């Protein structure tokens, strides 16, 4: 596996799906850039852009990352 960070600033669809799975596995966000061979700021930016708010039955809000919504 190539461990050099890629120069692109956006993730492709496969990497977004991998990010979604890694977050659901409760992996630390600081470890994900190493696995995806991306810069830490790219991962944090993608997570912030992909946050979706869900309203529960008691009207509380749940926020989570979704690759596609």
Order of alpha helices (4+ residues) and beta strands (2+ residues): alpha-alpha-alpha-beta-beta
